[in-house]
Amino acid sequence: MAYTQADFDEWIFFLSDKLDYFTGAFAAERGLTLDYTPESLDVLEHWLLGKYEKSMDLVEDKEPYGYDYRLADLCGIYVGEVYRRQLGGTWYMILDQPKNAYYKLPSLRYETRTGPYYICPLTLATACIQRKRGDYMRWVLGNYIEEKKQRESGKREP
């Protein structure tokens, strides 16, 4: 879904409710441990791989969960919160760059010495289905963590 600023403001308002539902009742009903650790991304990814064959199946899943939540949104929020807790940053929506791949999609923004950096968690949730690795989202997070450490120390790996 492409969001407007008003949609995004409402989305942010309900973010904690969605997280509580997803990590609570939703996870318990499916036997998932979603505790915001990088390893919990593998738990979610394995579950997604068992449920969907293609990434568009997740995007097009219109089954209501909880309070009429959509699974793609819940997954994106959870993945984003795991990343945010590891990397820092804030939820953000790019509204002034129509050619940006994350235009009008909830994203994470964190500051670097060279300027802001953006990550769109929904695209990670859909990409993991295409990649079929089982650890894709955690692997990408590990790369971001390593890159952040290098930037903060002023070094780059060759």
ROLO-242592 format. One line per field, with one value per residue (C-alpha): residue number from 1; residue in three letters; x, y, z. Coordinates in Angstrom, 1 decimal, always signed. Each point is the difference from the previous one (the first is absolute). Layout:
REM residues N
nr = (NUM|...);
rest = (ALA|...);
u = (X|...);
v = (Y|...);
w = (Z|...);
***
This chain:
REM residues 158
nr = (1|2|3|4|5|6|7|8|9|10|11|12|13|14|15|16|17|18|19|20|21|22|23|24|25|26|27|28|29|30|31|32|33|34|35|36|37|38|39|40|41|42|43|44|45|46|47|48|49|50|51|52|53|54|55|56|57|58|59|60|61|62|63|64|65|66|67|68|69|70|71|72|73|74|75|76|77|78|79|80|81|82|83|84|85|86|87|88|89|90|91|92|93|94|95|96|97|98|99|100|101|102|103|104|105|106|107|108|109|110|111|112|113|114|115|116|117|118|119|120|121|122|123|124|125|126|127|128|129|130|131|132|133|134|135|136|137|138|139|140|141|142|143|144|145|146|147|148|149|150|151|152|153|154|155|156|157|158);
rest = (MET|ALA|TYR|THR|GLN|ALA|ASP|PHE|ASP|GLU|TRP|ILE|PHE|PHE|LEU|SER|ASP|LYS|LEU|ASP|TYR|PHE|THR|GLY|ALA|PHE|ALA|ALA|GLU|ARG|GLY|LEU|THR|LEU|ASP|TYR|THR|PRO|GLU|SER|LEU|ASP|VAL|LEU|GLU|HIS|TRP|LEU|LEU|GLY|LYS|TYR|GLU|LYS|SER|MET|ASP|LEU|VAL|GLU|ASP|LYS|GLU|PRO|TYR|GLY|TYR|ASP|TYR|ARG|LEU|ALA|ASP|LEU|CYS|GLY|ILE|TYR|VAL|GLY|GLU|VAL|TYR|ARG|ARG|GLN|LEU|GLY|GLY|THR|TRP|TYR|MET|ILE|LEU|ASP|GLN|PRO|LYS|ASN|ALA|TYR|TYR|LYS|LEU|PRO|SER|LEU|ARG|TYR|GLU|THR|ARG|THR|GLY|PRO|TYR|TYR|ILE|CYS|PRO|LEU|THR|LEU|ALA|THR|ALA|CYS|ILE|GLN|ARG|LYS|ARG|GLY|ASP|TYR|MET|ARG|TRP|VAL|LEU|GLY|ASN|TYR|ILE|GLU|GLU|LYS|LYS|GLN|ARG|GLU|SER|GLY|LYS|ARG|GLU|PRO);
u = (+0.0|+1.3|-0.6|-0.9|+1.3|-3.3|+0.0|+3.6|-0.9|-2.9|+2.3|+2.5|-2.7|-1.1|+3.6|+0.3|-3.5|+1.0|+3.3|-1.8|-2.4|+2.6|+2.5|-2.8|-3.1|+1.1|+3.3|-1.5|-2.7|+2.8|+2.6|+2.4|+2.4|+0.2|+2.2|+1.7|+3.3|+1.8|-0.6|-3.7|+0.2|+0.9|-3.1|-2.2|+1.8|-0.4|-3.7|-0.4|+1.8|-2.4|-3.1|+0.9|+1.6|+0.5|+0.5|-3.1|-2.0|+0.8|-0.7|-3.3|-1.1|-3.2|-1.0|-0.7|+2.1|-0.7|-1.8|-0.2|+3.8|+1.7|+2.8|+2.4|-0.3|+0.5|+3.1|+1.4|-0.6|+1.6|+3.0|+0.4|-0.1|+2.7|+2.2|-0.8|+1.0|+3.3|+0.9|-1.9|-2.0|-3.6|-3.0|-0.2|-1.8|+1.6|-2.5|+2.3|+1.8|-2.4|+2.8|+1.2|-0.7|-1.5|-2.2|-3.2|+1.0|+0.7|+3.7|+2.7|+2.3|+3.2|+2.7|+3.6|+2.9|-0.8|-3.7|-3.2|-0.3|-3.3|-1.2|-3.5|-0.8|-3.0|+2.4|+2.2|-3.1|-0.9|+3.6|+0.5|-2.7|+1.7|+3.4|-1.1|+3.1|-1.7|+2.4|-0.2|-1.4|+2.5|+2.8|-0.9|-0.2|+3.4|+1.4|-1.6|+1.4|+3.5|-0.3|-1.1|+2.9|+2.5|-1.6|+0.1|+3.7|+0.8|+1.3|-1.2|+0.7|+1.8);
v = (+0.0|+3.5|+2.2|+3.6|+2.0|-0.4|-3.7|-0.2|+2.0|-2.4|-3.0|+1.3|+0.6|-3.7|-1.4|-1.1|-1.7|-1.9|-1.1|-1.1|-2.1|-1.5|-0.9|-1.1|-1.7|-0.5|-1.5|-2.2|-1.4|-1.1|-1.1|+2.8|+1.7|+3.6|+1.7|+2.7|-1.8|-0.4|-3.8|+0.6|+1.2|-3.6|-1.3|+2.4|-0.7|-3.8|+0.5|+2.3|-2.5|-2.8|+2.2|+1.7|-1.1|+3.5|+3.4|+1.4|-2.6|+1.8|+3.4|-1.2|-1.8|+1.9|-2.3|+2.2|-0.7|+1.4|+3.3|-0.3|+0.3|-1.2|-2.6|+1.9|+3.1|-2.0|-1.7|+3.3|+1.6|-2.8|-0.3|+3.8|+0.0|-2.7|+2.0|+3.3|-1.6|-1.1|+3.0|+2.9|+2.4|+0.9|-0.9|+2.3|+0.4|+1.5|+2.4|+2.3|-2.5|-1.7|-1.9|-1.5|-3.8|+0.6|+3.0|+0.0|-3.2|-0.1|-0.2|+0.4|+2.9|+0.2|+2.6|-0.7|+2.4|+0.4|+0.5|-1.9|-3.7|-1.7|-3.6|-1.3|-3.0|-1.1|-0.6|-2.1|-2.1|-0.6|-0.5|-2.8|-2.0|+0.4|-0.8|-3.1|+0.0|-0.3|+2.7|+2.7|+2.8|-0.7|-0.3|+3.5|+1.4|-1.4|+1.8|+3.3|-0.4|-0.7|+3.0|+2.3|-1.1|+0.7|+3.5|+0.8|-1.0|+1.9|-3.1|-1.9|-3.7|-0.5);
w = (+0.0|-0.9|+3.0|+0.3|+3.0|+1.8|-0.7|+1.4|+3.1|+0.7|-0.7|+2.5|+2.6|-0.2|-0.3|+3.6|-0.1|-3.1|+1.5|+3.2|-2.0|-2.3|+2.7|+2.4|-1.2|-3.6|+0.9|+2.8|-2.3|-2.5|+2.5|-0.9|+2.3|-1.2|+2.7|-2.2|-0.2|-3.3|+0.3|+0.2|-3.6|-1.0|+1.9|-1.9|-3.3|+0.4|+0.7|-3.0|-2.3|+1.2|-0.7|-3.3|-3.2|-1.6|+1.6|-1.7|+1.9|+3.3|-1.6|-1.4|+3.2|+1.0|+2.9|+3.0|+3.1|+3.5|-0.5|-3.8|-0.3|-3.2|+0.4|-2.3|+2.1|+3.3|-1.4|-1.2|+3.4|+1.9|-2.3|+0.2|+3.8|+0.2|-2.4|+1.9|+3.3|-1.5|-2.1|+1.5|-2.1|-0.3|-2.1|-3.0|-3.3|-3.1|-1.6|-2.0|-2.3|-2.4|-1.6|+3.3|+0.2|+3.5|-1.0|+2.1|+1.9|+3.7|+0.4|+2.7|-0.2|+1.9|-0.2|-1.2|-0.3|-3.7|+0.5|+0.5|-0.8|-0.7|+0.3|-1.0|+2.2|-2.1|-2.9|+2.2|+1.0|-3.6|-1.2|+2.5|-1.7|-3.4|+1.4|+1.9|+2.2|+3.4|+1.4|-2.5|+2.2|+2.8|-2.5|-1.5|+3.6|+0.8|-3.1|+1.1|+3.5|-1.3|-2.4|+2.8|+2.2|-2.8|-0.7|+3.7|+0.3|-3.2|-1.8|-3.0|-0.7|-3.3);
***
